[in-house]
Amino acid sequence: MVEISSFNQMDIDDIAEFACNKQSEYNLSKDDAYKSSIESNHKYFMDLISEDCPIYGVTTGFGGSSTNRFDTQKSMDLQKNLIEFHGCGVGPILSEEECAASLLVRLVSLAQGSSGISFELLESFDCFIKNRIIPCIPAQGSVGASGDLTPLSYIAAALSGRRDVYYEGKVCKASDVLEKLKIKPYIFKEKEALSVMNGTSVMTAIASLTIIRAKQLAKIVAFNTALMVELFESSHSPFAEELHLRKPHPGQIEAASMIRGLLKKDKVDLPAKVGAIQDKYSIRCTPQVLGVLIDSIEWAGKVVNIEINSTNDNPVVLDKEGMVLNGGHFFGGHIAHVMDNLKTAMGTVTNLIDRQMAYLMECTQVSWLTENLTAPSLGDNQLINHGYKAMQITVSALTTEVIKNSFSAAVLSRSTEKNNQDVVSMGTIAARDFRDQLVMSEQCAAINTMGLLQAYYVSKESNIEFDFSPELKELLDSLSGVYKPVIEDRPMDQDIKDMVNFLFVEKGI
């Protein structure tokens, strides 16, 4: 069981575990000292309100309308109206996993105890977490500052019994689910709806899940490279530890190590006496390309972990210091930039995958490799079968889309909301862009894996034997039950889906 409080830091693995594992247990801490800290922060805030202190979002309108002032008696209606007028999200609903991650990330942020909220609000979140009632959040409508206002309004609305939720594998009316479970809809106190909505939790949630997936993609690219090196009897020297210690970027060292760990250990690697003395860049420079993605993942993970455990609404309420501070913690700049950076790195890695696929399809590297990777057993019928020709075209098409989506979202800041939000982060768009990239990059990597497995099948049909390392042989054996060699031409769309599922959902290797 994972306990949620300001005393317990969460990370992307915790978020992904809750989002993807419906059996996981996450509970709000009931520790007396923790509960007391939340109640003390809330009391301080409520005392200020009772003293008629002017407070943003309590005695003022929102954003560019904050010059509108009124007494605190209107504050409860103000919170309700905030949720209502932000009910303008558009586009597809985020996946249940992304919505679940958003719910947990928002609770973790509010649980830091610097938002002036009541413990009862945290308990309402906790009730949704325990019963796995997941608010449905539209994908579009956030500029990433003031936070994910419109997307997070769907969490606030669900807590109060409105809009839709994922429940037991279905999309249901929140009111129906709460009635079924005998849960009272939450009534927001002063500032509480603003606290729920004015933060970076949707972009952070999507970022958390994509970083986990990106790590797996790096692993698959390393496997594909190692298998290509062995099938083509390429040089091992580009992956030597001694080489990469001379240019010690951590990600590059790790990439080389991942590939080297799958290669035959006792191979003597001396310059070839005949033929090319070194391989194409798409093999030789893989550590330098993949290493950038690995370093980018590491940086992104650190940034996202900070964001998860941060107070990112406004104003920030500090009872011990006796301060209510208006600032811009809702600005998702860090998330935007690490996602943009990952988009660029993923673009270059997907280009590498495409180039490796092209190298494989040249079919000139070794004498036994057939045109289009067709089965040798076809004999003369090889001429009317085209094997992996269209598979390469699919990789080329996907690669183009991935690279097209590599452009920065953060630089597309648009002034909006009466020019109050005159610079915005576009962090949620950047996170969604990277998520969409990953889907296509995973498909490219899966097709490349299939192409290499087809080449391995061709080698066996041609009575070519390889002395693979035990590590590489183990991974090949695990793939044998998933991959069905192409003999006569057949549709491959379901095969691609099955391979993507095995590599990136089941994480079979």
Residue, then its C-alpha position, 0 to 999 in steps of 0.5 A: m500500500v502506498e500512503i499519500s501525504s506531504f511526508n511521502q514523495m511520489d515518483i513516476d513509477d508510483i503514478a504509473e503503477f496506480a494508473c495501469n494496475k487496478q489492483s494497486e492500493y493507494n490511500l491518503s495518510k490518516d497520520d494525526a500529525y499530517k492531518s493536523s498540518i492540513e487542518s492548520n493550513h486550512k484554519y489559517f486560510m479561513d481565518l483570513i477570509s473571516e477577517d475580510c482579507p482580499i484573496y484571489g479566487v475568494t473575494t475576486g473574479f478569476g484571471g483578467s476579471s480579478t479586479n472584480r471584488f465582492d464579499t465572501q458570501k458569494s465565494m461558494d457560488l463562485q467555486k461552482n461557477l468556476i467548474e461550470f464555465h470551464g466545462c468546455g473541454v473538447g477532443p477525445i477523452l483521455s485514456e482511463e490510465e491517463c485520467a487515473a494518473s491525473l487524479l492521483v497527481r492532483l491529490v499528491s499536489l494538494a496533499q502537500g498542504s500549501s493550498g488552504i484546502s480542508f482535509e475533507l477535500l483530500e478525503s473526497f479524492d481518497c474516496f475516488i482513488k479507493n473506489r477507482i472512480i476515474p473522472c473522464i477528462p477531454a484531451q484538448g482545451s488547456v494552454g498549460a497556464s493557468g495550469d490545466l484549468t479546463p481538463l482539471s474542471y472535469i475532476a472537480a465536477a466529478l467530485s461534486g457528482r457531475r459529468d462522466v467517470y470511468y467506473e468498472g471498465k465503462v463510462c458512466k454518469a458520475s451522479d449514478v456511480l456516487e449514488k450506487l456507492k452511497i457517496k455524497p457529492y462534495i461541496f467545495k469550500e472557499k478556494e477549493a475548486l480553484s485549488v483543484m483546477n489551477g495546476t499542472s496535473v494533467m500534463t504531469a500525468i501524461a508525462s509520467l506515463t510516456i517516460i515509462r514507455a520511452k524507457q522501454l522503447a530505448k530497450i527495444v532499439a538496443f535489442n534490434t541493433a544488437l540483433m542486426v550487428e550479429l546477423f550482418e556480422s558487423s563490428h563490435s568496436p562501436f559499442a566497446e566500453e573503452l571507446h565510450l569512456r572517452k566521451p562519457h555522456p551517461g546516456q551514450i555509455e548506457a546505450a552502448s552497454m545495453i547493446r554490448g550486453l547482448l553481443k557475443k562476449d569473446k568475439v575478437d574485434l579487429p579491423a576487417k582485412v577485406g571489405a568495409i572497415q566500419d559500418k554505416y552510421s545507423i549501426r555505428c552511431t546508435p549509442q550516440v543517437l539512442g544515448v541522447l534519448i536516454d539522457s533526455i528521459e533521465w532529465a525528464g524523470k527528475v523534472v516530472n518527479i519534482e512537479i508531482n510533489s509540488t504545490n502548483d496552484n495559486p495562491v499558495v497558502l503558508d500558515k507557518e510563515g503567515m503568508v498568502l503568496n500570489g505567483g505562477h506555480f501553475f505554469g507548466g514550463h518545465i513539463a513543456h520543455v522536457m516533453d519538447n526535448l523528448k519529442t526531438a530526441m524521439g524524432t532522431v531515434t525514430n529516424l534511426i529505426d527507419r534507417q536501420m529498416a532501410y539498411l535491412m531492406e537493401c538485402t546486400q549486406v550478406s549473401w544469404l539475405t533475400e530480396n524483400l526478406t522473402a522465404p527461400s522455400l518459395g523458390d520461383n514464387q519469390l518473384i511474385n511475393h514481396g515480403y516486407k516491401a510495404m512494411q518498410i513503406t509503413v515505417s517511412a510514413l510513420t517516421t515522417e509523422v513522428i518527425k513532423n510532431s517534433f517541433s516545439a510546443a512551448v514556443l507556440s505560446r499564445s496570449t489569451e484570456k483578456n491578455n491576462q494569460d499573455v505567456v503560457s506554457m503549452g505543456t499539455i499539448a507538448a505532453r500529448d504530442f510526445r504521447d502521440q509520437l510514442v505510439m508511432s515510434e513503438q509501431c516503427a520499432a515493432i516492425n523493425t523487430m519483425g523484419l529482423l526476426q524475418a531475416y533470422y528466419v531466412s538465415k535458418e532456411s538458408n542453413i546459416e548458423f549464428d553463435f549468439s550470446p546467451e542473453l540475445k538467444e534468450l530474447l529471441d526465444s521469448l519472441s518465437g511464440v509471438y512472431k510468425p514468419v512470412i512465407e507467402d504474402r499476407p496482411m500484417d496489420q494484426d501481426i504489427k498490433d500483436m508485436v506492439n502489445f508484446l513489446f510495449v504492453e506486456k514488455g515481453i523482452 
